[in-house]
Amino acid sequence: MSDESHIDPEDRALFLDAIGPVKPVKDERVEPARPRVSARPRREVSFEEMIDEVSFSDLAEAPEQGEQLQYLRPGVQKTILRKLKRGGYSISASLDLHGMTVEQARSEVATFIRSERAEVRRCVRIVHGKGHGSADRQPVLKTLLNRWLPQRDDVVAFCSAPPHDGGTGAVYLLLRRLRADD
């Protein structure tokens, strides 16, 4: 502690005049601010959900990609892909990935496919965008979807949507029918 007797009375008066009236503090302890707790309950992530999200490899071999995406699981009839391209299946749900990071998109796609299969939906649309908002103006999420989707056993086929439904900025995705043992 410093000795107050060495402080010039004039400096002391100037200091007290500058800070104004003060109240003495009775307790020097300060309670830290408590972190805000979210009002939403925490959701337990199942083992299947964790596996779904980490199973998408960005390094997996992708089908050849041009402006139009298309994929047909080996052993599936080509007529299925033709019907999907023509819009022969009713689109039951849609997911828009605009504005998402790669990690957010990876998680959302896995969750979306899992929930649509649980709802016994067969054909869905994923809007990935054309890449005009990315740093190098290249379609990052489109390229990754082209790698991710063939890695899933429940994806039968996918193709770029027709122009009226997103064109090369969206894909139609055909999911495998649920079997009794699924």
C-alpha positions in Angstrom: 0.0 0.0 0.0 1.2 3.5 -0.7 1.5 6.1 1.9 -1.1 8.9 1.3 1.1 11.4 3.1 3.3 11.9 0.1 0.4 13.1 -2.1 0.3 16.9 -2.6 -2.9 18.3 -1.2 -3.5 20.3 -4.3 -3.2 17.2 -6.5 -5.5 15.3 -4.2 -8.1 18.1 -4.5 -7.8 18.1 -8.3 -8.2 14.4 -8.4 -11.3 14.3 -6.2 -12.8 17.2 -8.2 -12.2 15.3 -11.4 -13.8 12.0 -10.3 -16.7 13.5 -8.5 -18.5 12.0 -5.5 -17.7 8.3 -4.7 -19.2 5.7 -2.6 -17.0 3.4 -0.6 -17.1 -0.3 -1.7 -18.0 -2.6 1.2 -16.9 -5.8 -0.6 -14.0 -6.0 -3.1 -15.1 -9.3 -4.6 -16.7 -9.0 -8.1 -19.1 -11.7 -9.2 -18.3 -12.8 -12.8 -21.1 -12.4 -15.3 -22.8 -15.7 -15.9 -22.8 -17.1 -19.4 -26.2 -16.9 -21.1 -27.9 -20.2 -21.3 -29.8 -21.0 -24.5 -33.6 -21.4 -24.1 -33.5 -24.3 -26.5 -32.9 -27.7 -24.9 -29.8 -29.5 -26.0 -30.5 -32.2 -28.5 -28.7 -35.5 -28.0 -27.0 -36.5 -31.3 -27.4 -40.2 -32.1 -24.6 -42.4 -33.2 -26.2 -42.7 -36.7 -26.3 -38.9 -37.0 -22.6 -38.6 -36.1 -21.7 -41.3 -38.6 -23.8 -39.7 -41.3 -22.0 -36.3 -40.9 -18.5 -37.7 -40.8 -19.1 -40.2 -43.6 -19.0 -37.5 -46.3 -15.5 -37.4 -47.6 -14.4 -34.3 -49.5 -11.7 -36.5 -51.1 -13.8 -39.2 -52.5 -13.8 -39.8 -56.2 -16.7 -37.9 -57.8 -18.6 -38.7 -61.0 -17.4 -36.6 -63.9 -18.8 -33.1 -63.4 -19.7 -30.7 -66.1 -22.4 -28.0 -65.9 -25.0 -30.7 -65.5 -24.7 -33.2 -62.6 -26.0 -36.7 -62.9 -25.3 -40.0 -61.1 -26.9 -43.4 -61.2 -25.9 -46.1 -58.7 -24.4 -49.1 -60.4 -26.9 -51.8 -61.0 -29.9 -49.4 -61.2 -31.9 -49.2 -64.5 -31.1 -46.2 -66.7 -34.8 -45.5 -67.1 -34.8 -44.4 -63.4 -32.3 -41.6 -64.2 -34.2 -40.6 -67.4 -37.5 -40.4 -65.4 -35.8 -38.3 -62.7 -34.3 -35.9 -65.3 -37.7 -35.4 -66.9 -39.3 -34.6 -63.6 -41.2 -37.9 -63.5 -41.1 -38.1 -59.7 -42.9 -35.7 -57.4 -40.6 -33.6 -55.3 -41.7 -34.0 -51.7 -39.2 -31.7 -49.9 -36.4 -29.2 -50.6 -33.3 -28.1 -48.8 -31.6 -24.7 -49.6 -27.8 -24.6 -48.9 -27.3 -20.9 -49.9 -25.1 -19.1 -47.4 -23.9 -22.2 -45.6 -20.3 -23.1 -44.9 -19.0 -26.5 -46.1 -19.4 -27.9 -42.6 -22.9 -26.6 -42.1 -23.9 -28.0 -45.5 -22.4 -31.4 -44.8 -24.4 -31.6 -41.5 -27.6 -30.3 -43.1 -27.5 -32.6 -46.1 -26.9 -35.7 -43.8 -29.8 -34.6 -41.5 -32.1 -33.8 -44.4 -31.6 -37.1 -46.2 -32.0 -39.1 -42.9 -35.2 -37.2 -42.0 -36.7 -37.5 -45.5 -36.1 -41.3 -45.5 -37.7 -41.5 -42.1 -40.8 -39.7 -43.6 -40.7 -42.3 -46.4 -40.1 -39.6 -49.0 -38.5 -40.7 -52.2 -37.6 -37.7 -54.3 -36.2 -34.4 -52.9 -34.5 -31.3 -54.2 -31.3 -29.8 -52.8 -30.5 -26.2 -53.9 -26.7 -25.7 -53.8 -26.4 -22.5 -55.9 -24.2 -21.8 -58.8 -21.2 -20.4 -56.9 -21.6 -16.8 -57.8 -21.2 -15.8 -54.1 -18.1 -17.8 -53.5 -14.6 -16.2 -53.4 -13.5 -17.6 -56.7 -17.0 -17.6 -58.2 -16.9 -21.4 -58.5 -19.7 -23.7 -57.2 -18.1 -25.1 -54.1 -21.2 -26.9 -52.6 -22.2 -28.3 -56.0 -18.8 -29.9 -56.4 -18.9 -31.3 -52.9 -22.5 -32.6 -53.3 -21.2 -34.4 -56.4 -18.7 -36.2 -54.2 -20.8 -36.7 -51.1 -24.1 -38.1 -52.5 -22.6 -41.2 -54.2 -21.0 -42.2 -50.9 -24.5 -42.8 -49.4 -26.1 -46.2 -49.9 -29.5 -44.6 -49.7 -28.9 -42.4 -52.8 -30.2 -44.2 -55.9 -29.7 -41.3 -58.4 -29.3 -37.5 -58.7 -29.3 -35.0 -61.5 -29.4 -31.3 -62.1 -32.9 -29.9 -61.9 -34.6 -28.4 -64.9 -34.4 -24.6 -65.4 -37.8 -23.9 -63.8 -36.7 -25.6 -60.6 -33.2 -24.3 -60.1 -31.3 -25.6 -63.2 -27.7 -26.2 -62.6 -28.0 -24.6 -59.1 -30.0 -27.5 -57.8 -30.2 -31.3 -57.9 -33.1 -33.7 -57.8 -32.2 -36.6 -55.5 -33.9 -40.0 -55.6 -33.7 -42.0 -52.4 -33.8 -45.7 -52.0 -37.1 -47.1 -50.8 -37.2 -48.1 -47.2 -37.2 -51.9 -46.7 -38.7 -53.7 -43.7 -35.2 -54.2 -42.2 -34.2 -50.5 -42.5 
